[in-house]
Amino acid sequence: MSAGSWYFYMMKYIDVHAHVNFAAFDHDREETVKRTLEGDTWMINVGTQKDTAKGAVELANRYEKGVYAIVGLHPIHTDKSYHDEKELGEGARNFTSRGEVFDYEYYKKLAMDPKVVGIGECGLDYYKRNTNQRMETNATNERNTNLRLRRFGRSPDRSVGDDTNKDEDKDTSIERQKEAFRKQIELANLVNKPLMLHVRNPSEEISNIQALPRQSSGQAISKQIPISNISLDKARDKQFPMEEGGNPPVCKNGPPPLGKEEEPRRVVSAYRDAVAILKAEAKVKANFHFFAGTIEEFKEILDAGFYVSFTGVITFAKEYEELIQYAPMDRIMSETDCPYVTPAPYRGKRNEPLYVKEVVKKIAEIKKLSLEKTAEELFENARGFFDI
């Protein structure tokens, strides 16, 4: 075995979507990176706006190898935003009160850095957005719901509160997201670096899901169950006790009663919209991070030639097992989305890149592969995808 092969074998884990650049790591950032690298794990820290993108690049450049950066504007931050202290710290309230317009030249300069391996996280976030009606917000309930979502690891609906866009037209908000998304695709094409995507379906989809096909026994076919509407809410409930002030959206009605047929209804899909934009405009690879859609949407992503990465939620949400069994090994990657969505057995603690090993272990278990083979393939996928 050559020296290079031995090095590759030793550094066999990689977290392709981390946020050690976030304020949650201000007190122990270097220690976190050190124990991650000593634990045979690499990391890619992802920016969400100007400050966190710059921080990701600065952090990557403090290490010769094993720490990389992705720079871009999160779709939520194209609008007036919820203040997440884990992301931006206590001093960033001025930023979160105004939102950010994508600054092409600023991000282009960052993207040219050799330690930057991708553009993002960019994409479309339709949560709490309905293109057919205006949103009325109860600020207290929304803040409590968003606190749970933030802990779970999905970006909260940050357009809440009395000082934000309470009655704003969602068409305008979504168009801003699409404009920023297209500009980041343009930048990725220019610098020839792949896209890291954040995509989330609207909560209203819960009441508009397509009727589930029935088997002759009357049981719903499990592949049609929308993960984002059922399993992730269950996972949230398992990981976090409900707080006062309202519950996160859940699939209250469930699938149609046994034996009852319903006509399919159109579902608004951020995933399908993102795929359509990518197919029309992207000339680079793209990864859908923290996938939480339906298996039909998953198939569309794979059919279009894109990748998907999984987080620690798969260690405690059994609803992901069928999806992972279906996924081809050469099209998936491992991530933590730290400091959020901590995997078992570390739930209740702040997440960090070293815990990506639990994600890899779970993928190996579900696919009935050895840990060594799974780790090596996922690592190779990431190295090829990001050209590192």
C-alpha positions as CSV (number, residue, x, y, z in Angstrom):
1,M,0.0,0.0,0.0
2,S,1.4,3.4,-1.0
3,A,1.8,6.3,1.4
4,G,-1.0,8.1,-0.3
5,S,-3.3,5.1,-0.1
6,W,-2.5,4.7,3.6
7,Y,-3.3,8.4,4.2
8,F,-6.6,8.0,2.3
9,Y,-7.5,4.9,4.4
10,M,-6.8,6.7,7.7
11,M,-8.8,9.8,6.8
12,K,-11.9,7.9,5.9
13,Y,-14.7,10.0,7.3
14,I,-15.9,13.3,5.9
15,D,-18.7,15.7,7.0
16,V,-19.7,17.5,3.8
17,H,-22.0,20.0,5.5
18,A,-20.9,21.5,8.8
19,H,-21.2,24.9,10.5
20,V,-18.2,25.1,12.8
21,N,-18.0,28.7,11.4
22,F,-21.2,29.5,13.4
23,A,-21.3,31.4,16.6
24,A,-22.2,28.1,18.5
25,F,-18.5,27.2,18.2
26,D,-17.0,30.5,19.2
27,H,-15.8,29.3,22.5
28,D,-14.1,26.1,21.3
29,R,-13.8,26.2,17.5
30,E,-10.1,25.3,17.3
31,E,-10.5,22.5,19.8
32,T,-13.4,21.1,17.8
33,V,-11.4,21.1,14.5
34,K,-8.4,19.5,16.3
35,R,-10.4,16.6,17.7
36,T,-12.2,16.1,14.4
37,L,-9.0,15.8,12.4
38,E,-7.4,13.6,15.1
39,G,-10.5,11.4,14.8
40,D,-9.7,10.7,11.1
41,T,-12.5,13.0,9.9
42,W,-12.5,15.9,7.4
43,M,-15.0,18.7,7.3
44,I,-16.5,21.2,4.9
45,N,-18.0,24.3,6.6
46,V,-20.8,26.0,4.8
47,G,-21.6,29.7,4.8
48,T,-25.1,31.1,4.9
49,Q,-24.5,34.8,4.4
50,K,-21.5,37.2,4.1
51,D,-20.1,36.8,7.6
52,T,-20.5,33.0,8.0
53,A,-19.1,32.5,4.5
54,K,-16.1,34.6,5.2
55,G,-15.6,32.8,8.5
56,A,-15.7,29.4,6.7
57,V,-12.9,30.5,4.4
58,E,-10.8,31.9,7.1
59,L,-11.1,28.7,9.1
60,A,-10.3,26.5,6.2
61,N,-7.1,28.5,5.5
62,R,-5.8,27.9,9.0
63,Y,-5.4,24.2,8.1
64,E,-3.3,22.6,5.4
65,K,-5.7,19.7,4.8
66,G,-9.0,18.3,6.0
67,V,-10.9,21.6,6.5
68,Y,-12.6,23.2,3.5
69,A,-15.3,25.9,2.9
70,I,-18.4,26.5,0.8
71,V,-19.6,30.1,0.4
72,G,-23.1,31.4,-0.5
73,L,-26.4,32.9,0.6
74,H,-29.0,30.8,2.3
75,P,-32.5,31.2,0.8
76,I,-33.9,32.2,4.2
77,H,-31.4,35.1,4.4
78,T,-32.7,36.7,1.2
79,D,-35.6,37.9,3.3
80,K,-36.1,39.6,6.7
81,S,-35.0,36.9,9.0
82,Y,-35.4,35.2,12.3
83,H,-32.4,35.8,14.6
84,D,-30.5,32.5,15.3
85,E,-27.8,33.1,17.9
86,K,-26.3,29.7,17.2
87,E,-25.6,30.9,13.7
88,L,-24.8,34.6,13.9
89,G,-24.3,35.4,17.6
90,E,-25.9,38.0,19.8
91,G,-24.5,40.9,17.8
92,A,-26.1,40.2,14.5
93,R,-29.6,41.4,15.0
94,N,-29.2,44.3,12.6
95,F,-28.4,41.8,9.8
96,T,-31.4,39.6,10.6
97,S,-33.8,42.6,10.6
98,R,-33.1,43.4,6.9
99,G,-32.0,40.3,5.0
100,E,-29.3,40.2,2.3
101,V,-29.2,40.8,-1.4
102,F,-26.7,38.4,-3.0
103,D,-23.5,40.3,-3.6
104,Y,-22.0,38.6,-6.7
105,E,-18.6,40.3,-6.6
106,Y,-18.2,39.7,-2.8
107,Y,-18.9,35.9,-3.1
108,K,-16.9,35.7,-6.3
109,K,-13.8,36.9,-4.5
110,L,-14.4,34.3,-1.7
111,A,-15.2,31.5,-4.2
112,M,-11.8,32.0,-6.0
113,D,-10.0,30.9,-2.8
114,P,-8.4,27.4,-3.3
115,K,-9.9,26.2,0.0
116,V,-13.4,26.9,-1.2
117,V,-14.8,23.7,-2.8
118,G,-18.4,24.8,-3.5
119,I,-21.1,27.4,-3.7
120,G,-24.0,27.5,-1.1
121,E,-25.9,26.8,0.8
122,C,-28.3,28.1,-1.7
123,G,-31.7,27.0,-3.0
124,L,-35.4,27.3,-2.2
125,D,-37.1,27.3,1.2
126,Y,-40.9,27.3,0.9
127,Y,-41.6,26.6,4.6
128,K,-44.5,28.8,5.8
129,R,-44.9,30.2,2.3
130,N,-48.0,29.8,0.3
131,T,-48.1,31.4,-3.1
132,N,-51.9,31.7,-3.0
133,Q,-52.4,33.6,0.2
134,R,-50.8,36.0,2.6
135,M,-49.3,34.7,5.8
136,E,-50.7,35.8,9.2
137,T,-48.2,35.2,12.0
138,N,-48.7,34.8,15.7
139,A,-45.2,35.9,16.7
140,T,-45.1,34.0,20.0
141,N,-46.2,30.7,18.6
142,E,-43.9,31.0,15.6
143,R,-40.9,31.8,17.7
144,N,-41.5,28.7,19.9
145,T,-42.0,26.5,16.8
146,N,-38.9,27.9,15.2
147,L,-36.9,27.2,18.3
148,R,-37.8,23.5,18.0
149,L,-37.0,23.5,14.2
150,R,-33.7,25.1,14.8
151,R,-32.7,22.6,17.4
152,F,-33.8,19.8,15.1
153,G,-31.5,21.1,12.4
154,R,-33.8,22.4,9.8
155,S,-33.6,26.1,9.2
156,P,-36.5,27.8,11.0
157,D,-39.0,30.0,9.3
158,R,-37.0,33.2,10.1
159,S,-39.6,35.5,8.6
160,V,-41.4,36.0,11.9
161,G,-42.0,38.6,14.6
162,D,-43.6,42.0,14.8
163,D,-40.6,43.7,13.2
164,T,-40.5,41.5,10.0
165,N,-42.6,40.8,6.9
166,K,-45.7,39.8,8.7
167,D,-48.1,40.4,5.8
168,E,-45.7,40.3,2.9
169,D,-46.6,38.6,-0.4
170,K,-44.9,35.2,-0.5
171,D,-44.7,35.3,-4.3
172,T,-42.2,38.2,-3.8
173,S,-40.3,36.3,-1.2
174,I,-40.0,33.2,-3.3
175,E,-38.9,35.3,-6.3
176,R,-36.1,36.8,-4.3
177,Q,-35.0,33.3,-3.3
178,K,-35.0,32.2,-7.0
179,E,-33.1,35.2,-8.1
180,A,-30.4,34.6,-5.5
181,F,-30.4,30.9,-6.4
182,R,-29.9,31.6,-10.1
183,K,-27.1,34.1,-9.4
184,Q,-25.3,31.5,-7.3
185,I,-25.7,28.9,-10.0
186,E,-24.1,31.4,-12.4
187,L,-21.2,31.9,-10.0
188,A,-20.8,28.1,-9.6
189,N,-20.7,27.8,-13.3
190,L,-18.0,30.5,-13.6
191,V,-15.7,29.1,-10.9
192,N,-16.6,25.5,-11.9
193,K,-17.4,24.4,-8.3
194,P,-20.4,22.3,-7.3
195,L,-23.5,23.6,-5.5
196,M,-24.6,22.8,-2.0
197,L,-28.3,23.1,-1.8
198,H,-30.8,23.8,0.9
199,V,-34.3,22.9,-0.2
200,R,-37.4,22.6,2.0
201,N,-41.1,22.1,1.1
202,P,-43.9,24.3,2.4
203,S,-45.6,23.3,5.6
204,E,-48.9,23.7,3.7
205,E,-48.1,20.6,1.7
206,I,-49.2,18.6,4.8
207,S,-52.8,19.3,3.9
208,N,-52.3,19.0,0.2
209,I,-50.3,15.7,-0.2
210,Q,-51.1,13.5,-3.1
211,A,-53.4,10.6,-2.3
212,L,-51.4,7.5,-1.5
213,P,-51.7,4.6,-3.9
214,R,-53.3,1.5,-2.3
215,Q,-52.3,-2.1,-2.4
216,S,-54.9,-4.7,-2.8
217,S,-54.8,-5.2,1.0
218,G,-55.8,-1.6,1.5
219,Q,-52.5,-0.6,3.0
220,A,-50.8,2.5,1.7
221,I,-47.6,1.9,-0.3
222,S,-44.9,3.2,2.0
223,K,-42.8,4.7,-0.7
224,Q,-45.4,7.4,-1.3
225,I,-45.3,8.7,2.3
226,P,-43.8,12.2,2.3
227,I,-40.9,12.1,4.7
228,S,-40.9,15.8,5.3
229,N,-44.5,15.7,6.5
230,I,-44.7,12.6,8.6
231,S,-41.4,11.1,9.8
232,L,-39.5,14.3,10.5
233,D,-42.2,15.6,12.7
234,K,-42.2,12.3,14.5
235,A,-38.4,12.6,14.8
236,R,-38.7,16.1,16.3
237,D,-41.2,14.8,18.8
238,K,-38.9,12.0,19.8
239,Q,-35.9,14.2,20.2
240,F,-37.4,17.3,21.8
241,P,-40.2,17.7,24.4
242,M,-42.9,20.0,23.2
243,E,-42.7,23.5,24.6
244,E,-45.5,25.9,25.4
245,G,-46.7,28.2,22.6
246,G,-47.7,25.8,19.9
247,N,-46.6,22.7,18.1
248,P,-44.7,22.2,14.9
249,P,-46.8,21.3,11.9
250,V,-47.7,17.6,11.8
251,C,-49.7,15.4,9.4
252,K,-52.9,15.6,11.3
253,N,-55.1,13.8,8.9
254,G,-52.6,11.1,7.8
255,P,-53.2,9.0,4.7
256,P,-56.8,8.4,3.5
257,P,-58.8,5.9,5.5
258,L,-58.3,2.3,4.4
259,G,-60.4,1.5,1.3
260,K,-61.1,5.2,0.5
261,E,-59.8,6.4,-2.9
262,E,-59.0,10.0,-3.5
263,E,-58.1,11.9,-6.7
264,P,-54.5,13.1,-6.7
265,R,-54.0,16.8,-5.9
266,R,-51.2,19.0,-7.1
267,V,-48.4,19.5,-4.5
268,V,-46.2,22.5,-4.4
269,S,-42.7,21.1,-4.3
270,A,-39.5,23.2,-3.6
271,Y,-37.5,20.1,-4.7
272,R,-39.1,19.9,-8.1
273,D,-38.7,23.7,-8.6
274,A,-35.1,23.5,-7.6
275,V,-34.4,20.5,-10.0
276,A,-36.1,22.4,-12.9
277,I,-33.9,25.5,-12.3
278,L,-30.8,23.4,-12.0
279,K,-31.5,21.4,-15.2
280,A,-32.0,24.6,-17.1
281,E,-29.1,26.6,-15.8
282,A,-26.5,24.6,-13.9
283,K,-23.3,23.3,-15.6
284,V,-21.9,21.9,-12.4
285,K,-22.8,19.1,-9.9
286,A,-25.3,19.7,-7.1
287,N,-25.9,18.1,-3.7
288,F,-29.2,18.3,-1.9
289,H,-28.2,18.5,1.8
290,F,-30.4,17.1,4.6
291,F,-33.0,15.6,2.2
292,A,-36.5,15.6,3.7
293,G,-38.8,15.1,0.7
294,T,-40.8,12.3,-0.8
295,I,-39.2,9.3,-2.5
296,E,-40.7,10.5,-5.8
297,E,-38.8,13.8,-5.3
298,F,-35.7,11.7,-4.4
299,K,-36.0,9.8,-7.6
300,E,-36.3,13.0,-9.6
301,I,-33.1,14.3,-8.0
302,L,-31.2,11.1,-8.9
303,D,-32.6,10.9,-12.4
304,A,-31.4,14.5,-13.0
305,G,-27.9,13.4,-12.0
306,F,-27.6,15.1,-8.6
307,Y,-26.5,13.9,-5.2
308,V,-28.1,13.7,-1.7
309,S,-26.5,13.9,1.7
310,F,-27.9,12.5,5.0
311,T,-27.6,13.8,8.5
312,G,-27.8,12.3,12.0
313,V,-31.6,12.3,11.8
314,I,-31.3,8.9,10.1
315,T,-30.0,7.4,13.4
316,F,-33.3,7.9,15.1
317,A,-35.9,8.3,12.3
318,K,-36.7,4.8,11.0
319,E,-38.7,6.4,8.1
320,Y,-35.4,7.1,6.3
321,E,-34.4,3.4,6.1
322,E,-36.4,2.7,2.9
323,L,-35.0,5.8,1.2
324,I,-31.4,4.9,2.1
325,Q,-31.9,1.3,0.9
326,Y,-33.1,2.7,-2.4
327,A,-30.2,5.2,-2.8
328,P,-27.3,4.1,-4.9
329,M,-24.0,4.3,-2.9
330,D,-22.2,6.4,-5.5
331,R,-24.8,9.2,-5.2
332,I,-24.9,9.8,-1.5
333,M,-22.7,11.6,1.1
334,S,-22.6,12.0,4.9
335,E,-23.0,15.2,6.8
336,T,-23.9,16.5,10.3
337,D,-25.4,20.0,9.7
338,C,-23.8,20.7,13.1
339,P,-24.4,22.3,15.5
340,Y,-27.9,21.0,14.8
341,V,-29.6,17.6,14.5
342,T,-27.3,15.6,16.7
343,P,-27.3,11.9,16.0
344,A,-27.8,9.1,18.5
345,P,-26.1,8.3,20.9
346,Y,-25.2,12.0,21.4
347,R,-28.7,13.5,21.3
348,G,-29.1,16.4,23.7
349,K,-25.5,17.6,23.1
350,R,-24.3,20.1,20.6
351,N,-23.6,18.4,17.3
352,E,-20.1,18.5,15.8
353,P,-18.3,17.0,12.7
354,L,-16.8,14.1,14.5
355,Y,-20.3,12.7,15.0
356,V,-20.6,12.1,11.3
357,K,-19.2,8.6,12.1
358,E,-22.6,7.8,13.5
359,V,-24.3,8.7,10.2
360,V,-21.8,6.5,8.3
361,K,-22.4,3.6,10.7
362,K,-26.2,3.9,10.2
363,I,-25.9,3.9,6.4
364,A,-23.7,0.8,6.6
365,E,-26.2,-0.9,8.9
366,I,-29.2,-0.1,6.6
367,K,-27.4,-1.1,3.5
368,K,-25.9,-4.2,5.2
369,L,-22.4,-3.2,4.2
370,S,-19.2,-3.2,6.3
371,L,-18.4,0.0,8.1
372,E,-15.0,0.1,6.3
373,K,-16.5,-0.2,2.8
374,T,-19.2,2.3,3.5
375,A,-16.9,4.8,5.0
376,E,-14.4,4.5,2.1
377,E,-17.2,4.8,-0.6
378,L,-18.7,7.9,1.1
379,F,-15.3,9.5,1.5
380,E,-14.5,8.8,-2.1
381,N,-17.8,10.2,-3.2
382,A,-17.1,13.4,-1.4
383,R,-13.5,13.7,-2.7
384,G,-14.7,13.2,-6.3
385,F,-17.7,15.5,-5.9
386,F,-15.7,18.4,-4.4
387,D,-12.4,17.7,-6.1
388,I,-10.4,17.5,-2.9
